[in-house]
Amino acid sequence: MKNYTSQFLIVTLITGLLGFTGLEFTGSSIVRFVFLISVVGLLVSCLDAVLISTNMKKLRFKNLRNKLRNQ
């Protein structure tokens, strides 16, 4: 997920600058929509990195501890 986080961050920054700096062009509404989608993707990716990854580490540690106890 770290790759996705960095990619969403880059897309969010670029589309945010293009969509909300006051530049007027035909695709500005599409760029703003892509910005909103990339913000949601960035938030989901960051939450995944924080919540799910830490839970997976805890589960791995518990499994390792149980294997060592059973030996």
Secondary structure, 3 states (H helix, E strand, C coil): CHHHHHHHHHHHHHHHHHHHCCCCCCCHHHHHHHHHHHHHHHHHHHHHHHHHHHHHHHHHHHHHHHHHHHC
